[in-house]
Amino acid sequence: MSPRVTVSLLLSLLLDACCVKISPTGSSPAGTVVNGIGPYDELTTEEYKTVVERICKHLGLEHIGLGMLGYPHENNTRDSETWDDLRRPSLIRTALELPPKTQRRTFKERVARVSVHRPDYGLVDEYLVTLGPEMAVAGSVRWVRRLPQHKRPLSLLEVEALDDFVARHIASLQLMIKYLYETAFYRATPSRGEGRISGAQNICTLRFQAIEESVGGTEDPLSQPFCLFAMPTSPLRTARDTVLRSVILRFNRLVVPFNQHPTDIQMQVD
C-alpha cells in the first residue's frame, strides 16, 4: 500500500471518529437542555423579578430599586444626595437554592433563597421563594431562619457607598497611584453627599472619555487597564467588638491576559 493511500485511509478514519452525524429528527441526548434553563443555572432576570414581587407581597413592602424596600404608607422617594437608603429594609442576597447532593436526582422545582435585612429590627430574615407558576398565589414564600445583622454580606448599596468613600479619601494618593501604576480610581468624585465635586476628572475618566469620543460605544470603565476598582472582603469582626464591622479593600484593574491584576494598594474601612 502506497503512503498516499495510507494517509487517505487515516484521514477518513479520523473524520468518521470525530464528526458526529446529527439525527434528522433533531433529538438530543437525555438530560441535556437546549435553548432553555437548566435546573442548576443561576436565576434569570424574569425569575429575579418574580422573587422580588413575591417576597414584597409576603412582607407587605415595595421594591424601590437596587434591592431597597419601602413601606407603602411612607414616602419612598430615594434621595440622590445622601446615603439614607442604607437605613431601609433591603434584599441583600438572592440566589438559587440547591438541595444536598443526595437529593439532586429528585430535584424538580427551582427555589430561591432570599436574605432580607431589617435595620429597624437589627436582624436578617431568610426565606425560600418558589419560582413555579403554580405557587404564585399561596405557599410560594417560606421563612427559614433569622440571623443578627452583623452576619449579613455586603449589599449592592453598601458596595456603592464604599466606592464613594474611596473616591472621597483616595484623592491624596492620586499622584502616587498615577506615578506607580498610570491609573486612577474609576470614580473621580463621590456620586453623592460630602466631597462631591461637579466636573471632577482623573486619568481614568479622561482617558475613558477620549476613547468614547474616538471609537464610540458604551464600554465599561472597569474593563480598562487604566481604571482601578476596589474589591471588598467579606465583613470582618473582632472578639473585642461584636457589633462594628470592617472590610479590607484591595484595588485591582483588568490587564490582559489577567482577569484581575491586583495592585499593592489596600484600604481598611471600619
C-alpha positions in Angstrom: 0.0 0.0 0.0 1.4 3.3 -1.0 2.0 6.1 1.6 -0.6 8.3 -0.1 -3.3 5.7 0.2 -2.4 5.1 3.9 -2.7 8.8 4.7 -6.1 8.9 2.9 -7.4 6.0 5.0 -6.2 7.5 8.2 -7.9 10.8 7.4 -11.2 9.1 6.6 -11.0 7.2 9.9 -10.3 10.3 11.9 -13.2 12.1 10.2 -15.6 9.3 11.0 -14.4 9.2 14.6 -14.6 12.9 15.2 -17.6 14.0 13.3 -21.0 13.1 14.8 -23.9 12.9 12.5 -27.0 14.8 13.6 -30.2 12.8 13.5 -32.8 14.1 11.1 -35.3 14.4 14.0 -33.1 16.9 15.8 -33.4 14.8 19.0 -30.9 15.4 21.9 -29.4 13.0 24.4 -31.3 12.6 27.6 -30.6 15.2 30.3 -29.4 17.9 28.0 -31.0 21.4 27.9 -31.5 23.0 24.6 -32.3 26.7 24.4 -33.6 26.6 28.0 -32.7 26.9 31.6 -31.0 24.0 33.4 -32.1 23.1 36.9 -28.8 24.4 38.4 -28.5 27.6 36.3 -28.4 31.0 38.1 -31.6 33.0 38.4 -32.8 34.7 35.2 -33.9 38.3 35.1 -37.6 37.2 34.9 -37.1 34.8 37.9 -35.4 37.6 39.9 -38.4 39.8 39.2 -40.7 37.0 40.3 -38.8 36.6 43.6 -38.9 40.3 44.3 -42.6 40.5 43.6 -43.5 37.6 45.8 -41.2 38.5 48.8 -42.6 42.1 48.7 -46.2 40.8 48.6 -45.4 38.4 51.5 -43.8 41.2 53.7 -46.2 44.0 52.6 -43.3 46.1 51.2 -42.5 47.8 47.9 -39.3 47.4 45.8 -37.9 50.9 45.0 -34.7 49.8 43.2 -31.2 48.4 43.9 -32.7 45.9 46.3 -34.1 48.6 48.5 -37.5 48.1 50.1 -40.0 50.6 51.4 -43.2 50.7 53.3 -46.4 51.5 51.3 -47.5 54.2 53.8 -44.2 56.1 53.7 -42.5 58.4 51.2 -40.3 56.0 49.3 -38.7 58.7 47.1 -34.9 58.0 47.1 -32.6 60.9 47.9 -29.8 61.0 45.4 -27.7 63.3 47.6 -27.5 61.2 50.7 -27.0 57.6 51.8 -30.2 57.5 53.9 -31.3 54.5 51.8 -28.9 52.4 54.0 -31.5 52.7 56.7 -34.2 51.0 54.6 -35.0 47.3 54.5 -33.2 45.6 51.7 -32.7 42.4 49.7 -29.0 41.7 50.4 -28.8 38.3 48.8 -31.0 36.5 46.2 -29.6 33.2 44.8 -30.8 29.8 43.6 -31.2 27.3 46.5 -29.6 23.9 45.7 -30.6 20.8 47.6 -28.0 18.4 49.1 -26.2 16.2 46.5 -28.1 13.1 47.8 -31.4 14.7 46.8 -30.5 16.3 43.5 -31.7 13.4 41.4 -35.3 14.2 42.5 -34.7 17.9 42.2 -37.7 19.3 40.2 -38.7 22.8 41.1 -36.4 25.8 41.3 -36.3 27.7 44.6 -34.6 30.9 45.5 -33.1 31.8 48.9 -33.6 35.5 49.8 -32.0 37.4 52.7 -33.9 40.5 53.9 -32.1 43.0 56.1 -34.3 44.9 58.5 -32.2 47.6 60.1 -35.1 48.8 62.3 -35.0 45.4 64.0 -31.3 44.7 63.7 -32.0 41.3 62.0 -31.7 39.4 58.8 -34.5 37.1 57.8 -34.0 34.4 55.2 -36.9 33.0 53.1 -37.3 30.3 50.4 -39.3 31.5 47.4 -40.7 29.0 45.0 -40.4 30.0 41.3 -43.1 27.8 39.8 -46.2 29.5 38.4 -48.5 27.1 40.3 -47.3 28.6 43.6 -48.0 32.2 42.6 -51.0 32.7 44.9 -50.2 30.8 48.2 -47.4 28.9 49.7 -44.7 30.5 47.5 -42.7 32.1 50.4 -41.5 30.2 53.4 -39.5 31.7 56.3 -36.2 29.7 57.0 -34.1 31.3 59.7 -33.1 34.6 61.4 -29.6 36.0 61.9 -28.1 39.0 63.6 -27.5 41.8 61.2 -23.7 41.8 61.7 -23.5 38.5 59.9 -25.0 39.9 56.7 -22.9 40.2 53.5 -22.4 43.5 51.8 -25.4 44.7 49.9 -25.2 46.4 46.5 -25.9 49.8 48.0 -23.2 49.2 50.7 -20.7 48.5 47.9 -21.8 51.7 46.2 -21.3 53.6 49.5 -17.8 52.1 49.9 -16.9 53.3 46.3 -18.0 56.8 47.3 -15.9 56.5 50.5 -12.8 55.5 48.4 -13.4 58.3 45.9 -13.5 60.8 48.8 -10.4 59.6 50.6 -8.1 58.4 47.8 -7.6 61.9 46.3 -4.5 62.4 48.5 -2.9 59.3 46.9 -3.9 60.2 43.3 -0.4 61.4 42.3 1.4 58.4 43.8 -1.0 55.9 42.1 -0.6 57.7 38.8 3.2 57.6 39.1 3.3 53.9 40.1 0.5 52.4 38.0 -0.5 55.0 35.5 -4.1 54.5 36.7 -6.7 56.2 38.9 -9.9 55.1 40.7 -12.7 54.7 38.3 -14.8 57.3 40.3 -13.2 60.7 40.2 -15.6 62.1 42.8 -18.2 60.8 45.1 -21.6 60.2 43.5 -23.5 61.9 46.3 -23.0 63.5 49.7 -20.0 65.2 51.2 -16.9 65.8 49.0 -18.8 65.7 45.7 -17.1 67.9 43.1 -19.0 68.7 39.9 -17.0 68.0 36.8 -14.1 66.4 38.6 -11.8 64.3 36.3 -8.8 62.0 36.7 -6.6 59.9 34.4 -9.2 57.2 34.3 -12.2 59.3 33.4 -10.2 61.5 31.0 -8.8 58.6 29.0 -12.1 56.7 29.0 -13.9 59.9 27.8 -11.3 60.2 24.9 -11.9 56.5 23.9 -15.7 57.0 23.8 -15.3 60.1 21.7 -12.9 58.5 19.2 -14.4 55.0 19.0 -17.9 55.3 20.3 -19.9 52.6 22.1 -20.7 52.1 25.7 -17.7 50.4 27.2 -17.4 49.8 30.9 -14.7 51.9 32.6 -14.0 49.0 34.9 -12.8 47.0 31.9 -10.0 49.4 31.1 -6.4 48.8 32.5 -6.0 52.5 33.5 -9.0 52.3 35.9 -8.8 50.9 39.4 -11.8 49.3 41.2 -12.0 48.2 44.8 -12.7 44.5 45.7 -14.0 44.3 49.3 -13.5 41.3 51.5 -16.3 39.8 53.5 -17.2 41.9 56.5 -14.8 41.2 59.4 -15.4 41.4 63.1 -13.2 41.2 66.2 -13.7 39.4 69.5 -13.5 42.8 71.3 -16.2 44.5 69.3 -19.1 42.2 68.3 -21.0 45.0 66.6 -18.6 47.0 64.5 -17.9 45.5 61.1 -14.8 46.3 58.9 -13.8 45.4 55.3 -10.4 45.4 53.6 -10.5 46.9 50.1 -8.0 45.5 47.6 -7.5 47.6 44.5 -7.5 45.8 41.1 -7.5 46.6 37.4 -8.2 44.5 34.4 -5.0 43.8 32.4 -4.7 41.4 29.5 -4.1 38.4 29.8 -5.1 38.6 33.5 -8.7 38.8 34.5 -7.9 40.7 37.7 -4.5 42.2 38.2 -4.1 43.3 41.8 -2.1 46.3 42.9 -0.3 46.8 46.2 -2.9 49.3 47.5 -5.2 48.2 50.3 -7.6 50.2 52.5 -9.3 49.1 55.7 -12.7 50.6 56.4 -14.4 50.3 59.8 
